[in-house]
Amino acid sequence: MTPFHLRPSDGAGPDRQQELFRIDFDMMLKGSICKRRREVVRQFGVTVNGSTRLVTSGDMVDLDTYKALLAAAAIRPASSKDPDALSAKSSFVDHTAIESSED
């Protein structure tokens, strides 16, 4: 079943191809780990435009949800040809994990 926020709208809005991002277990840094069926998954809730979305590892998410996950430091950024287009604002970046290279 397709999540509600990824379903095509019935309105008269313009048809635009929505870019989707796969959220893998290994790229998720936060969230609850649970067993679903015979697989271990990680789940994290994030609010996007006033709507809370539960993201499970293996899900495909839209750009707004992807950016919200980045801003919450819940995922590692996916590799991209244009890293500036998908990066979180610098005010949301967690600098605690950055190591200094002092010799």
C-alpha positions as CSV (number, residue, x, y, z in Angstrom):
1,M,0.0,0.0,0.0
2,T,1.4,3.4,-1.0
3,P,1.6,5.9,1.9
4,F,-0.9,8.7,1.8
5,H,1.7,11.5,1.2
6,L,3.1,9.7,-1.8
7,R,-0.2,9.0,-3.6
8,P,-1.0,11.1,-6.6
9,S,-3.4,13.9,-5.9
10,D,-6.8,14.0,-7.5
11,G,-6.7,17.8,-7.7
12,A,-6.0,19.8,-10.8
13,G,-2.4,20.5,-9.7
14,P,0.5,20.2,-12.1
15,D,1.8,16.7,-12.7
16,R,5.4,16.7,-11.5
17,Q,7.6,13.7,-11.2
18,Q,8.3,13.3,-7.5
19,E,11.8,12.4,-6.6
20,L,11.9,9.6,-4.0
21,F,14.7,8.5,-1.8
22,R,15.2,5.0,-0.3
23,I,16.0,5.0,3.4
24,D,18.1,2.0,4.3
25,F,18.7,0.6,7.8
26,D,22.4,1.4,7.7
27,M,21.8,5.1,6.8
28,M,19.5,5.7,9.8
29,L,21.2,7.1,12.9
30,K,18.2,7.5,15.1
31,G,15.0,5.6,15.8
32,S,13.6,2.5,17.4
33,I,14.9,-0.9,16.3
34,C,12.2,-3.6,16.2
35,K,11.5,-6.9,14.5
36,R,8.9,-6.8,11.8
37,R,8.0,-10.2,10.3
38,R,11.4,-11.9,10.1
39,E,13.4,-8.7,9.5
40,V,14.9,-6.2,11.9
41,V,13.9,-2.6,11.0
42,R,14.5,0.9,12.4
43,Q,11.6,3.4,12.7
44,F,11.7,7.1,13.2
45,G,8.9,9.7,13.3
46,V,9.4,13.1,11.7
47,T,7.0,16.0,11.3
48,V,6.8,17.5,7.8
49,N,4.5,20.5,7.1
50,G,2.4,19.8,10.2
51,S,2.0,16.1,9.4
52,T,3.9,13.4,11.3
53,R,5.3,10.6,9.2
54,L,6.7,7.3,10.5
55,V,9.7,6.3,8.4
56,T,10.7,2.7,8.4
57,S,14.0,1.5,7.0
58,G,13.4,0.3,3.5
59,D,10.8,3.0,2.8
60,M,10.8,5.4,-0.1
61,V,10.3,9.0,1.0
62,D,9.8,12.3,-0.9
63,L,12.2,15.2,-0.8
64,D,10.4,17.1,2.0
65,T,10.6,14.0,4.3
66,Y,14.2,13.4,3.3
67,K,15.2,16.9,4.2
68,A,13.3,16.7,7.5
69,L,15.2,13.5,8.4
70,L,18.5,15.2,7.5
71,A,17.6,18.3,9.6
72,A,16.8,16.0,12.6
73,A,20.1,14.2,12.1
74,A,18.2,11.0,11.8
75,I,19.9,9.8,8.6
76,R,23.2,10.0,6.9
77,P,23.0,11.9,3.6
78,A,22.7,9.7,0.5
79,S,25.4,10.2,-2.1
80,S,24.3,12.7,-4.8
81,K,25.8,14.4,-7.8
82,D,24.7,17.8,-6.3
83,P,25.3,17.5,-2.5
84,D,24.2,21.2,-1.9
85,A,20.7,20.4,-3.2
86,L,20.1,17.8,-0.5
87,S,22.1,19.1,2.5
88,A,20.5,20.3,5.6
89,K,20.8,23.9,6.7
90,S,24.0,24.4,8.6
91,S,22.1,25.4,11.8
92,F,20.7,21.9,11.9
93,V,24.0,20.0,11.4
94,D,25.2,18.1,14.5
95,H,28.9,19.0,14.9
96,T,29.4,16.7,17.9
97,A,30.5,13.8,15.7
98,I,33.2,15.8,13.9
99,E,36.7,14.9,14.9
100,S,39.5,17.5,14.8
101,S,42.8,16.4,13.2
102,E,45.4,17.9,15.6
103,D,48.9,16.4,15.3
